Amino acid sequence: MTAAYRRCAELIQQADGLLVTAGAGIGVDSGLPDFRGPQGFWGAYPALGRARIAFEQIANPAAFARNSRLAWGFYGHRLNLYRHTVPHEGFQILRRIGEGLPHGAFVFTSNVDGQFQKAGFAETRISECHGSIHHLQCFGACHDAIWPADDFHPEIDEERCLLSSELPLCPHCRGMARPNILMFGDWQWLSERSDAQEAQRQAWLRHVERLLVIEVGAGTNIPTVRLTGERLRGQLIRINPREPQLPPGKGISLAAGCLTALRAIEACLG
């Protein structure tokens, strides 16, 4: 692996802009749960496991219509978890790599947890393609407003995965609010915030001539992040302990955990 890490350092030194593409796996080293497979998900949410409710069933607008307190029990717990999680050192390594390049770094992530903002990446340099749990919208789509969830402080009965405090409300119709997240089977997600972020990313890309993509923790189950990096011009470093495979000639694959790999790459940069 030492030769591979040295080659990664060479690709960084040749680049003029870094695109960080990240899936859920980047959060594992911060202590966030791995939802990979039903057992991983139910291990994190045993109440949903006992009811045999899969991730795709609770991460769905229909779950809010069917049992709003259960759906908000799941999302409220996640909101609290992400608010209290400290991003691991790998985020800072990625920041430092980007700061050393002429056009800096931009982030493209399917994660909704806000960890890149918490780690100090500029809001204007992050594209969250599935939205953000830190923002809300009206469940009934009475209005196209998207607003911060800062004033919502959910209290959760973790044994039953139920919201025990008041439901968040839409400021326009006073009906229930929902996370501004693209869920499964979701036709009412308001994408304006994410669309504006993506427009900023595309504008940034037009200025970069020697692009390097560092992909971290992006799996094949929902391949949006993987495909984004593969389709761009430039070199790709894929960090993934389970699914490191790359298209021929595309770059370097590292079958390692995020933090381990990023520390080794930075060490090779000197």
Backbone as a ProteinNet text record, in pm:
[ID]
protein_1_A
[PRIMARY]
MTAAYRRCAELIQQADGLLVTAGAGIGVDSGLPDFRGPQGFWGAYPALGRARIAFEQIANPAAFARNSRLAWGFYGHRLNLYRHTVPHEGFQILRRIGEGLPHGAFVFTSNVDGQFQKAGFAETRISECHGSIHHLQCFGACHDAIWPADDFHPEIDEERCLLSSELPLCPHCRGMARPNILMFGDWQWLSERSDAQEAQRQAWLRHVERLLVIEVGAGTNIPTVRLTGERLRGQLIRINPREPQLPPGKGISLAAGCLTALRAIEACLG
[TERTIARY]
82.1	0	85.5	209.4	292.9	310.4	333	350	222.1	106.6	-21.3	-40.5	-2.9	-16.8	77.2	196.5	289.1	233.4	171.4	111.5	-3.9	-80.1	-187.5	-129.1	-19.3	46.4	91.4	141	182.7	63.4	-50.7	-169.9	-216.5	-205.4	-242.7	-150.3	-22.4	74.6	56.9	-3.8	-25.8	-158	-247.4	-381.8	-387.2	-489.6	-513.2	-648.5	-722.8	-849.4	-888.6	-946.5	-986	-1136.8	-1196.7	-1337.3	-1344.7	-1397.3	-1419.3	-1559.4	-1570	-1701.3	-1716.2	-1826.4	-1838	-1973.8	-1970	-2090.1	-2090.6	-2181.8	-2202	-2079	-1994.9	-1879.4	-1780.3	-1782.2	-1686.5	-1716.2	-1839.4	-1876.3	-1843.7	-1803.9	-1780.3	-1670.3	-1563.1	-1453.1	-1489.9	-1602.9	-1653.2	-1746.7	-1770.5	-1859.3	-2002.9	-2032.6	-2169.5	-2201.9	-2328	-2364.3	-2357	-2324.2	-2319	-2451.6	-2530	-2661.4	-2652.1	-2532.9	-2514.5	-2589.2	-2691.2	-2767.6	-2868.2	-2972.9	-3075.4	-3020.3	-2924.1	-2872.8	-2797.9	-2721.7	-2652.8	-2750.7	-2855.1	-2956.2	-3032.7	-3077.4	-3155.1	-3069.3	-2937.6	-2850.7	-2848	-2858.5	-2859.9	-2997.7	-3103	-3241.2	-3317.8	-3292.6	-3354.2	-3506	-3568.2	-3714.8	-3768.1	-3699.2	-3739.6	-3708.6	-3602.3	-3570.6	-3678.7	-3726	-3830.9	-3957.6	-3983.8	-4102.2	-4075.2	-3950.5	-3909.5	-3933.2	-3902.3	-3915.3	-3777.8	-3764	-3636.4	-3608.2	-3481.1	-3440.6	-3524.6	-3547.2	-3623.2	-3767.8	-3819	-3957.8	-3974.5	-3873.2	-3882.4	-3829.9	-3733.7	-3679.3	-3765.4	-3891.8	-3991.8	-4103.1	-4151.4	-4261.1	-4384.2	-4406.4	-4522.5	-4515	-4393	-4378.1	-4428.3	-4410.1	-4460.8	-4613	-4672.4	-4817.6	-4877.1	-4805.2	-4855.3	-4838.2	-4722	-4692.7	-4587.6	-4635.1	-4544.4	-4447.6	-4491.5	-4403.2	-4293.9	-4322.8	-4219.8	-4118.7	-4169.7	-4079.2	-3991.5	-4051.7	-3972.1	-3887.4	-3926.2	-3839.5	-3707.8	-3716.8	-3597	-3516.3	-3582.1	-3509.1	-3467	-3548.1	-3510.1	-3387.8	-3381.7	-3263.7	-3140.2	-3153.4	-3040.4	-2998.3	-3095.5	-3063.1	-2982.8	-3027.6	-2953.7	-2813.6	-2806	-2677.3	-2578.7	-2623.3	-2533.9	-2492.4	-2582.8	-2548.4	-2437.6	-2432	-2335	-2207.8	-2207.7	-2091.9	-1980.2	-1858.4	-1740.4	-1676.1	-1664.9	-1602.8	-1459.6	-1422.9	-1289.3	-1181.1	-1057.8	-942.4	-933.3	-990.1	-983.7	-1045.1	-1148.2	-1208.3	-1105.9	-1028	-927.7	-814.7	-780	-677.9	-725.2	-850.4	-905.9	-907.2	-941.2	-937	-797.1	-698.3	-560	-513.2	-550.2	-512.1	-571.9	-700	-766.2	-705.8	-670.3	-613.1	-477.8	-413	-283.9	-293	-413.2	-431.8	-486	-451.6	-490.5	-640.9	-722.8	-867.9	-936.2	-857.2	-914.7	-992.3	-1088.7	-1167.3	-1316	-1389.1	-1535.4	-1581.1	-1695.6	-1747.9	-1878	-1889.7	-2015.8	-2048.7	-2162.1	-2193.7	-2340.4	-2365.5	-2502.7	-2543	-2450.3	-2479.7	-2563.2	-2652.6	-2742.3	-2705.5	-2588.9	-2556.6	-2488.7	-2445.5	-2382.6	-2243.7	-2178.2	-2047.3	-1938.3	-1949.4	-1848.4	-1855.9	-1976.9	-1989.8	-1932.5	-1962.3	-1914.5	-1762.2	-1701.2	-1555.2	-1488.1	-1567.3	-1508.9	-1506	-1561.6	-1571.6	-1674.3	-1645.2	-1734.5	-1868.8	-1975.3	-2109.6	-2119.9	-2050	-2055.4	-1972.9	-1904	-1823	-1873.9	-2002.8	-2060.2	-2187.3	-2197.4	-2318.1	-2375	-2492.6	-2558.5	-2671	-2642.4	-2735.3	-2863.9	-2865.2	-2987.4	-3047.2	-3001.5	-3056.4	-2985.1	-3051.4	-2989.6	-3091.8	-3054.7	-3141.8	-3151.2	-3060.9	-3059.9	-3151.9	-3231.7	-3330.4	-3464.1	-3571.6	-3706.7	-3787	-3896.2	-3993.9	-4130.6	-4236.1	-4371.6	-4401.7	-4455.4	-4491.3	-4603.2	-4695.7	-4807.5	-4778.1	-4653.6	-4609.9	-4700.9	-4740.1	-4825.6	-4747	-4616.5	-4530.3	-4394.9	-4319.6	-4189.1	-4075	-4106.1	-4002.9	-3920.1	-3792.4	-3699.7	-3636.2	-3639.8	-3588.7	-3501.2	-3408.4	-3320.2	-3398.5	-3346.4	-3409.7	-3353	-3286.6	-3215	-3305.7	-3432.4	-3523.2	-3593.8	-3568.4	-3631.6	-3535.2	-3578.4	-3494.3	-3572.3	-3565.3	-3647.8	-3607.3	-3707.4	-3687.7	-3738.3	-3655	-3681.1	-3693.4	-3797.5	-3808	-3732.5	-3605.5	-3520.5	-3562.2	-3620.1	-3664	-3770	-3855.3	-3963.2	-3940.3	-3832.1	-3800.4	-3917.5	-3962.9	-4076.2	-4038	-4086.2	-4072.1	-4166.9	-4113.5	-4197.4	-4228	-4154.8	-4182.3	-4275.3	-4297.6	-4389.6	-4332.8	-4421.7	-4381.8	-4338.2	-4240.4	-4206.1	-4318.3	-4344.6	-4457.7	-4412.6	-4487	-4464.8	-4507.8	-4425.2	-4461.7	-4573.5	-4606.4	-4708.1	-4847.1	-4857.9	-4989.5	-5009	-4900.9	-4901.4	-4923.5	-4909.5	-4910.7	-4772.3	-4758.5	-4630.5	-4522.2	-4401.6	-4284.3	-4212.6	-4130.5	-4049.7	-3907.7	-3811.9	-3675	-3668.7	-3582.4	-3559.7	-3456.9	-3499.1	-3414.3	-3487.4	-3414.6	-3470.4	-3478.2	-3601	-3622	-3657.1	-3679.7	-3726.2	-3872.1	-3907.2	-4044.6	-4091.6	-4003.6	-4030.1	-4052.6	-4175.2	-4207.8	-4230.6	-4216.2	-4243.2	-4120.3	-4004.7	-3882.9	-3859.2	-3831.9	-3799.3	-3647.8	-3607.6	-3465.6	-3395.7	-3465.2	-3407.3	-3274.4	-3264.5	-3139.6	-3026.8	-3052.5	-2950.9	-2918.7	-3020	-2996.2	-2900.9	-2918.6	-2831.2	-2688.4	-2675	-2541.8	-2475	-2554	-2497.9	-2455.7	-2531.1	-2492.6	-2358.3	-2334.6	-2205.7	-2093.2	-2122	-2018.8	-1984.5	-2083.9	-2058.7	-1979.4	-2009.9	-1934.3	-1788.8	-1766.2	-1629.3	-1553.6	-1618.6	-1553.2	-1503.5	-1574.1	-1534.8	-1400.4	-1358.7	-1230	-1113.8	-1145.4	-1041.7	-992.6	-862.3	-804.3	-746.9	-692.5	-630.7	-703	-819	-906.8	-859.7	-863.7	-846.4	-970.3	-1025.4	-1139.2	-1090.2	-1118.3	-1096.2	-1232.6	-1264.5	-1394.3	-1375.5	-1463.1	-1450.7	-1585.1	-1582.5	-1697.4	-1823.7	-1812.8	-1930.5	-1951.2	-2064.3	-2091.1	-2167.9	-2196.4	-2265.7	-2416.4	-2465.4	-2609	-2688.3	-2644.9	-2699.1	-2578.2	-2555.1	-2424	-2405.1	-2489.3	-2481.4	-2341.8	-2282.9	-2152.5	-2043.7	-2044.7	-1942.9	-1947.7	-2066.7	-2080.6	-2039	-2064.3	-2025.6	-1875	-1797	-1652.4	-1600.4	-1661.6	-1615.1	-1638.7	-1743.2	-1780	-1704.9	-1639	-1566.8	-1429.3	-1380.8	-1243.2	-1151	-1028.7	-934.2	-916	-827.3	-793.5	-884.4	-900	-988	-913.8	-917.3	-868.3	-991	-1012	-1128.7	-1083.2	-1136	-1105.4	-1229.3	-1218.4	-1334.6	-1286.7	-1306.7	-1255.6	-1328.7	-1453.4	-1534.2	-1549.2	-1559.2	-1585.3	-1488.5	-1359.6	-1260.5	-1244.4	-1316.4	-1293.1	-1313.3	-1225.7	-1230.3	-1239.1	-1298.8	-1290.6	-1145.3	-1107.1	-967.9	-913	-793.1	-724.2	-777.6	-869.2	-933.4	-854.4	-776.7	-705.2	-649.8	-665.6	-608.8	-718.6	-724.7	-820.2	-745	-799.3	-739.4	-841	-811.6	-899.9	-865.5	-906	-871.3	-980.3	-980.7	-1072	-1033.4	-1128.7	-1108.2	-991.7	-996.1	-895.6	-756.7	-748.9	-621	-558	-638.2	-587.5	-546.6	-628.8	-597.7	-474.1	-456.7	-334.9	-211.1	-221.2	-106.5	-75.7	-180	-158.3	-91.1	-141.4	-83.2	62.2	92.7	231.2	323.4	272.6	353.3	369.3	281.1	294.3	406.6	446.3	557.7	519.1
-121.4	0	126.4	116.8	236.7	302.3	220.2	274.7	344.2	287.3	347.1	482.1	491.6	619	724.5	682.1	776.7	826.6	736.5	775.8	873.8	853.9	947.6	1086.5	1091	1219.4	1287.3	1209	1265.2	1325.1	1255.9	1307.3	1438.2	1448.9	1572.6	1686.6	1659.5	1762.4	1808.5	1724.8	1759.7	1832.8	1831.6	1885.8	2035.1	2101.7	2242	2260.7	2151.9	2159.1	2021.2	2015.2	1888.4	1882.9	1778.1	1750	1631.3	1654	1546.6	1492.4	1364.1	1302	1201.1	1209.1	1131.3	1067	940.8	868.3	844	758.8	738.7	683.1	610.4	547.8	644.8	770.6	866.6	893.5	870.6	900.2	790.7	672.6	559.5	590.7	656.7	689	797.7	865	960.6	893.9	764.2	691.2	684.4	732.2	725.3	581.9	539.8	400.4	369.4	244.6	194.8	125	181.5	124	13.2	-33.3	-133.1	-262.2	-295.7	-418.2	-402.6	-484.6	-475.3	-491	-581.7	-604.9	-483.7	-416.5	-295.5	-186	-171	-68.9	-101.7	-226.4	-264.8	-268.2	-287.8	-278.7	-137.8	-37.3	102.6	144.3	81.5	115.8	-12.2	-69.4	-198.5	-196.6	-82.4	-76.2	-100.5	-47.8	-71.8	-215.7	-271.8	-412.4	-504.6	-475.7	-559.9	-554.1	-439	-424	-465.5	-507.2	-548.3	-437	-316	-200.4	-171.1	-183.7	-162.7	-14.2	17.6	156.5	221.4	149.8	206.2	236.7	167.5	188.7	307.2	333.3	447	574.5	562.1	678.3	703.3	733	737.8	832.8	921	1010.1	934.9	815.3	737.7	705.9	694.2	666.7	783.5	907.4	1024.9	1028.9	987.7	984.9	874.1	762.9	645.8	660.7	705.9	720.3	830	951.8	1066.8	1064.7	1017.1	1015.7	909	799.9	699	752	812.1	866.2	976.4	1064.7	1170	1117.7	1003	939.6	899.2	844	804.1	926.5	1022	1137.6	1233.3	1243.5	1327.9	1273.7	1141.1	1080	1107.8	1095.3	1122.6	1269.3	1359.9	1502.1	1529.3	1473.9	1491.1	1430.5	1311.2	1242.7	1326.5	1378.6	1454.9	1586.8	1644.6	1768.8	1747.4	1629.2	1602.6	1533.4	1489.2	1416.9	1513.8	1477.7	1556.2	1491.4	1562.9	1504.4	1458.7	1343	1289.8	1367.1	1336.1	1410.1	1406.8	1304.4	1294.3	1413.5	1473.1	1592.4	1706.1	1721.1	1827.2	1798.4	1671.5	1636.2	1675.4	1645.8	1684	1835.8	1906.9	2053.8	2103.1	2046	2091	2061.6	1946.6	1914.3	2016.9	2046.4	2143.7	2282.3	2322.5	2456.5	2473.2	2362.1	2368.9	2375.6	2374.8	2376.4	2511.4	2554.3	2687.8	2715.5	2617	2637.9	2576.7	2532	2481.4	2352.8	2331.5	2207.9	2238.7	2142.1	2146	2007.2	2000.9	1875.1	1839.8	1714.9	1660.4	1538.7	1543.1	1434.3	1396.3	1268.3	1219.8	1220.3	1253.8	1256.9	1379.7	1362.4	1470.2	1523.8	1483.4	1505.4	1637.9	1712.5	1842.2	1834.3	1718.4	1702.6	1785.4	1806.1	1887.5	2033.2	2086.7	2222.8	2229.6	2128.5	2126.8	2119.8	2056.7	2044.4	2169.3	2268.4	2394.8	2419.4	2328.2	2353.6	2465	2552.5	2665.6	2616.6	2676.7	2641.5	2654.8	2751.5	2776.4	2676.8	2584.2	2484.1	2342	2328.4	2197.3	2178.1	2062.2	2024.3	1898	1910.3	1798.5	1747.2	1643.3	1601.8	1540.2	1496.7	1441.1	1533.2	1656.8	1750.8	1746.9	1802.2	1816.5	1795.2	1717.2	1695.8	1821.6	1915.9	2040.3	2145.6	2106.6	2194.8	2122.6	2201.2	2146.8	2202.8	2134.6	2182	2134.5	2189.4	2149.6	2010.2	1923	1788.4	1793.2	1886.2	1897.2	1980.7	2029.3	2109.1	2229.3	2296.7	2415.1	2532.4	2525.8	2637.4	2580.4	2654.7	2605	2650.9	2690.6	2738.2	2622.2	2648.5	2558.5	2640.9	2589.7	2669.5	2585.1	2650.1	2575.9	2509.2	2394.7	2321.7	2363.6	2477.1	2519.6	2526.3	2563.9	2581	2451.3	2343.6	2214.2	2130.7	2096.7	2018.5	1892.9	1789.2	1670.5	1594.6	1552	1461.7	1324	1222.7	1091.4	985	904.5	780.7	675	654.2	568.1	421.2	379.8	241.1	207.5	304.6	282.1	356.7	432.5	513.3	606.5	679.1	770	910.5	1009.6	1148.8	1173.6	1218.4	1243.5	1391.9	1478.5	1622.5	1661.1	1789.9	1836.9	1816	1789.5	1778.6	1915.4	1919.4	2047.2	2089.7	2220	2269.8	2362.7	2361.4	2454.9	2593.9	2695.9	2830.8	2893.1	2833	2890.4	2832.6	2698.3	2636	2573.3	2568	2506.9	2356.3	2298.7	2153.4	2098.4	1967.5	1905	1938.3	1959.8	1975.4	1841.5	1828.6	1709.4	1751.8	1660.1	1697.1	1730.7	1826.2	1860	1762.2	1635.7	1524.9	1447.9	1407.7	1320.3	1179.3	1132.1	999.9	901.2	777.6	677.5	707.5	691.7	714.8	856.2	951.6	1089.6	1177.7	1228.7	1315	1459.7	1487.5	1623.3	1688.3	1625.1	1687.8	1818	1924.1	2053.4	2060	2064.4	2051.8	2185.4	2297.3	2426	2453.2	2421.3	2445.7	2361.9	2233.7	2145.5	2183.7	2229	2271.8	2391.4	2484.8	2602.1	2561.7	2467.1	2416.9	2352	2273.9	2203.6	2302	2409.4	2512	2574.1	2593.7	2646	2546.9	2417.7	2317.1	2316.7	2323.1	2323.9	2446.3	2561	2683.3	2668.2	2606.7	2584	2491.2	2385.3	2287	2349.2	2450.4	2513.2	2584.9	2617.3	2686.7	2589.4	2464.3	2367.2	2295.9	2295.5	2230.7	2093.2	2077.4	1950.5	1897.1	1841.7	1798.5	1667.1	1661.9	1536.9	1513.8	1393.1	1353.6	1255.8	1284.9	1188.1	1145	1019.7	964.1	883.7	906.1	840.6	779.2	648.1	582.9	580.6	572.8	570.7	429.8	370.4	233	223.7	101.6	74.3	61.2	52.3	32.4	150.1	271	393.9	463.1	442.2	473.7	617.7	710.2	848.4	907	891.7	952.7	884.7	752.5	679.4	719.1	723	754.8	898.4	988.4	1128.8	1140.3	1076.2	1082	1011.6	899.4	821.5	894.5	974.9	1040.1	1169.8	1221.8	1347.3	1323.5	1421.7	1416.7	1427	1385.5	1393.3	1259.8	1259	1137.4	1118.3	991.9	956.6	867.6	905.8	820.9	770.1	641.9	581.7	514.4	560.1	501.9	428.1	296.2	215.5	77.6	40.2	-89.6	-209.4	-190	-303.6	-308.4	-191.7	-185.9	-88.3	-122.7	-29.2	-32.7	-120	-139.4	-9.8	7.9	125	82.6	165	137.9	139.5	60.8	54.1	191.8	220.3	343.2	470.1	459.3	579.2	643.3	566.3	626.8	522.4	546.8	459.7	418.7	289.5	240.5	198.3	235.3	203.4	125.5	-0.1	-83.9	-61.3	54.3	93.7	183	199.2	292.3	435.1	524.6	665.3	727.3	723.5	792.6	732.9	600.6	533.5	577.7	576.9	612.4	759.2	848.1	990.6	1027.6	965.2	989.7	944.6	829	777.5	866.2	916.6	1003.4	1133.6	1191.9	1317.1	1298.1	1184	1155.4	1153.9	1105.4	1101.8	1241.6	1334	1469.4	1545.3	1496.2	1557.6	1682.6
0	0	0	47	55.4	-80	-185	-319.9	-366.2	-331.1	-370.1	-301.7	-175.6	-104.8	-163.6	-201	-264.4	-397.5	-472.1	-600.2	-577	-471.4	-436.6	-409.7	-336.8	-307.6	-437	-531.2	-660.5	-734.9	-732.2	-800.5	-736.6	-605.5	-537.3	-580.8	-589.7	-626.6	-771.2	-854.3	-994.6	-1017.5	-919.2	-935.8	-906.9	-961.1	-925.3	-856	-839.6	-768.6	-717.8	-598	-537.2	-521.4	-575.3	-549.6	-454.6	-335.9	-240.1	-262.9	-293.6	-308.2	-195	-122.6	1	17.2	60.3	98.3	247.6	292	435.8	505.9	433	495.1	555.9	513.2	569.3	716.4	760.2	897.9	997.9	949.2	1039.5	1139.9	1094.4	1185	1286.2	1264.8	1363.7	1463	1444.6	1533.7	1488.2	1366.6	1316.5	1276.2	1292.4	1263.4	1114.8	1085.1	948.4	919.9	828.6	796.9	692.3	663.5	558.8	594.9	516.1	537.6	650.8	652	756.6	896.6	915.8	1050.8	1104.7	1017.9	1061	1099	1020.8	1048.8	1176.4	1189.5	1307	1433.1	1417	1532.9	1589.1	1499.8	1542.9	1593.1	1539.4	1576.2	1608.8	1727.7	1762.3	1763.1	1794.5	1793.1	1652.4	1552.8	1414.2	1375	1431.1	1405.9	1459.7	1580.7	1639.3	1556.1	1496.3	1411.4	1267.1	1239.1	1103.3	1001.2	1042	952.9	894.4	764.1	696.5	679	651.2	629.9	520.8	411.3	299.5	337.4	438.8	480.1	574.7	656.3	749.5	685.1	594.7	523	400.3	426.3	319.9	363.8	275.8	316.2	366.2	313.1	357.1	506	561.1	704	787.7	739.9	811.5	807.8	695.8	686	772.5	780.7	853.1	1004	1048.5	1192	1207.6	1217.6	1216.7	1334.9	1451.5	1568	1555.2	1488.9	1463.4	1361.8	1252.7	1150.1	1208.7	1289	1349.7	1465.7	1522.7	1620.9	1557	1435.9	1361.4	1318.1	1252.2	1201.2	1312.3	1418	1530.2	1602.6	1615.7	1675.8	1591.2	1462.5	1373.4	1381.3	1386.5	1397.5	1524.5	1636.1	1761.3	1752.6	1693.3	1680.5	1599.6	1485.6	1399.6	1465	1542.4	1611.7	1714.4	1772.6	1878	1828.9	1702.9	1649.9	1612	1649.7	1612.6	1490.1	1378.4	1258.9	1287.7	1235.6	1262.4	1187.2	1218.6	1166.4	1013.4	951.4	806.9	735	793.6	733.9	727.8	834.5	836.6	738.1	721.3	622.1	482.7	451.6	321.2	305.4	412	407.3	377.3	445.6	425.7	283.3	230.6	91.7	-3.7	16.1	-70.8	-60.6	60.2	80.8	12.4	-18.6	-85.8	-237.4	-292.2	-437.6	-484.1	-605	-652.2	-646.2	-680.8	-681.5	-559.4	-464.5	-341.6	-360.8	-271.1	-271.1	-277.8	-331.1	-330.5	-285.3	-219.1	-167.9	-238.9	-281.3	-332.8	-247.7	-177.7	-86.1	-88.7	-69.6	-52.9	93.9	181.5	324.5	359.4	454.4	495.4	633.8	685.8	826	858	757.8	783	842.5	831.8	894.7	825.7	696.3	627.8	673.9	689.8	743.5	884.7	964.2	1102.4	1107.9	1006.2	1000.7	945.3	905.8	863	713.4	633.3	490.1	467.1	373.6	347	292.8	340.2	293.3	142.1	85.5	-58.7	-139.4	-70.5	-139.5	-109.2	-81.4	-50.9	-131.1	-195.7	-268.9	-205.7	-144.8	-76.8	-165.8	-242.9	-348.3	-295.2	-169.7	-109.4	-4.7	2.7	98.4	232	334.3	466.3	576.2	676.5	791.6	877.4	856.3	932.3	871.5	773.2	711.6	701.7	703.5	702.3	585.5	554.1	457.6	503.9	445	481.7	429.1	514.8	470.6	367.2	383.5	290.1	168.1	155.8	40.4	17.3	126.6	113.1	55.2	65.7	28.5	-11.1	-92	-136.2	-46	76.7	169	224.3	242.2	311.1	422.2	545.4	656	747.9	821.2	911.1	1023.9	1068.4	1178.3	1314	1319.9	1441.1	1564.4	1544.9	1658.4	1698.1	1627.8	1657	1740.1	1861.5	1952	1994.5	1912.6	1938	2063.6	2136.7	2250.3	2206.3	2225.2	2167.1	2275.8	2265.9	2343.6	2263.4	2296.9	2214.9	2222.3	2333.3	2346	2241.3	2210.6	2113.1	1982.6	1974.2	1854.7	1822	1923.1	1905.1	1948.9	1875.3	1916.5	2033.4	2146.5	2263	2282.5	2214	2219.6	2104.8	2090.7	1987.8	1847	1753.8	1613.1	1561.1	1471.2	1408.5	1314.1	1308.4	1230.5	1119.5	1011.1	901.2	946.9	927.7	972.2	889.1	774.4	686.2	713.1	718.5	736.6	873.8	953.6	1087	1082.5	966.1	954.5	986.7	983.8	1018.4	915.5	966.1	879.8	869.4	769	744.5	711.9	718	678.7	529.6	496.6	356.1	298.5	293.4	249.8	139.3	37.6	-64.4	-8	14.1	70.4	-41.3	-3.2	-99.1	-134.6	-261.3	-304.4	-277.9	-295	-255	-377.7	-391.9	-505.4	-461.5	-332.8	-284.5	-220.4	-235.6	-185.6	-260.2	-185.9	-245.3	-266.6	-390.7	-424.3	-447.4	-427.2	-463.5	-394.2	-266.4	-194.5	-252.9	-276.1	-333.4	-477.2	-551.9	-690.2	-694.5	-602.9	-599	-562.4	-470.8	-436	-557.4	-630.5	-745.8	-854.9	-871.7	-969.5	-931.1	-802	-756.1	-785.6	-768.9	-797.5	-946.5	-1031.5	-1175.2	-1217.3	-1156.8	-1187.4	-1144.4	-1027.4	-979.2	-1072.7	-1116.3	-1203.2	-1332.6	-1382	-1508.7	-1498.4	-1378.9	-1360.4	-1336.5	-1307.7	-1272	-1397.7	-1417.7	-1535.2	-1503	-1382.6	-1344.1	-1220.2	-1244.7	-1135.9	-1074.8	-941.6	-869.7	-785.1	-794.2	-712.1	-605.8	-479.9	-372.5	-322.4	-348.2	-308.1	-180.2	-84.1	44.9	86.2	112.2	173.9	91.6	-39.1	-126.2	-181.1	-149.2	-191	-320.5	-359.6	-486.1	-470.1	-346.1	-325.5	-380.6	-346.7	-407.8	-470.2	-601.6	-660.1	-706.4	-663.6	-712.6	-698.7	-581.3	-555.1	-638	-642.6	-720.4	-867	-923.4	-1065.3	-1095	-1001.8	-1022.2	-1042.1	-956.3	-969.6	-1092.7	-1126	-1241.3	-1372.7	-1379.3	-1505.1	-1530.5	-1428	-1444.8	-1506.4	-1577.7	-1626.1	-1505.6	-1523.3	-1413.6	-1344.6	-1247.9	-1176.4	-1054.7	-1015.7	-905	-805.7	-679.6	-570.7	-496	-497.6	-430.4	-301	-188.8	-58	-9.8	-4.7	33.4	77	202.5	249.8	193.7	148.7	101.4	-50.5	-112.8	-257.2	-324.6	-328.7	-381.6	-533.7	-603	-746.1	-825.1	-925.1	-1011.8	-1157.9	-1244.7	-1388.6	-1433.4	-1533.4	-1579	-1616.3	-1565.9	-1603.1	-1540.7	-1445.9	-1391.4	-1278.6	-1203.3	-1092.3	-997.8	-868.1	-765.1	-668.3	-638.5	-539.3	-414.3	-300	-171	-87.8	-62.8	18.8	165.1	216.4	352.3	407.7	539.5	602.5	571.3	584.6	549.5	625.4	755.7	835.5	816.7	811	788.9	657.8	551.1	418.6	411.9	464.6	455.1	536.8	651.1	729	651.9	586.6	511	390.3	323.6	209.6	254.1	363.2	411.2	452.9	512.3	551.6	429.6	316.5	194.1	132.5	168.3	116.9	186.3	303.5	374.8	450.7
[MASK]
++++++++++++++++++++++++++++++++++++++++++++++++++++++++++++++++++++++++++++++++++++++++++++++++++++++++++++++++++++++++++++++++++++++++++++++++++++++++++++++++++++++++++++++++++++++++++++++++++++++++++++++++++++++++++++++++++++++++++++++++++++++++++++++++++++++++++++++

